[in-house]
């Protein structure tokens, strides 16, 4: 069993725990209701679902996308020039 990782707030209070996926899979096998709970949570909370690039198609106006791309390219050129 791998060690757990704790997430703390600015006061040091533990607010969450991260467990290795292999440990989570073992727990889910032992307690099948957890898998159902996980699936229900994903349905209720779409922000926890996995997104693909297609989910974001058209989310940004082409003009804005071009301006952002130009800015990134300019920044990259400045970075390369200064190195």
C-alpha positions in Angstrom: 0.0 0.0 0.0 1.4 3.4 -1.0 1.3 6.3 1.4 -1.7 8.7 1.4 -1.3 12.4 0.5 -3.1 15.0 2.5 -4.2 18.4 1.1 -4.2 21.2 3.7 -5.6 24.7 3.7 -3.6 27.8 4.6 -4.0 27.0 8.3 -2.6 23.5 8.0 -6.0 21.8 8.5 -6.5 18.7 6.3 -9.2 19.4 3.7 -8.8 16.3 1.5 -6.9 13.1 1.0 -5.4 11.6 -2.1 -5.1 7.8 -2.3 -3.3 5.8 -5.0 -5.6 4.6 -7.7 -4.7 1.0 -7.0 -5.9 1.4 -3.4 -9.1 3.1 -4.6 -9.8 0.2 -7.0 -9.3 -2.3 -4.2 -11.7 -0.3 -2.0 -14.3 -0.1 -4.8 -14.1 -3.9 -5.3 -14.7 -4.5 -1.7 -17.5 -1.9 -1.4 -19.5 -2.0 -4.7 -21.8 0.8 -3.6 -18.9 3.3 -3.9 -18.7 2.7 -7.6 -22.4 3.5 -7.9 -21.8 6.7 -5.8 -19.0 7.7 -8.1 -21.1 7.3 -11.2 -24.0 9.3 -9.6 -21.6 12.0 -8.6 -20.3 12.4 -12.2 -23.9 12.6 -13.5 -24.9 15.2 -10.9 -21.6 17.2 -11.2 -20.7 17.6 -14.9 -17.5 19.5 -13.9 -16.0 16.3 -12.7 -16.4 14.5 -16.0 -13.6 14.1 -18.5 -13.7 16.5 -21.4 -12.4 16.2 -24.9 -11.3 18.9 -27.2 -14.5 18.6 -29.2 -16.4 19.8 -26.1 -14.8 23.2 -26.5 -15.2 23.7 -30.3 -16.7 27.0 -31.0 -16.3 28.2 -27.4 -14.0 31.0 -28.5 -14.6 33.4 -31.3 -12.2 32.9 -34.2 -11.0 36.5 -33.9 -10.2 36.1 -30.2 -8.5 32.8 -30.9 -6.3 34.4 -33.5 -5.4 37.2 -31.2 -4.5 34.8 -28.4 -2.4 32.7 -30.8 -0.5 35.8 -32.0 0.2 36.7 -28.4 1.5 33.3 -27.6 3.7 33.3 -30.7 5.1 36.7 -29.8 5.8 35.6 -26.3 7.6 32.5 -27.5 9.7 34.6 -29.9 10.7 37.0 -27.1 11.5 34.0 -24.8 13.7 32.4 -27.5 15.4 35.8 -28.3 16.3 36.4 -24.7 17.8 33.0 -24.1 
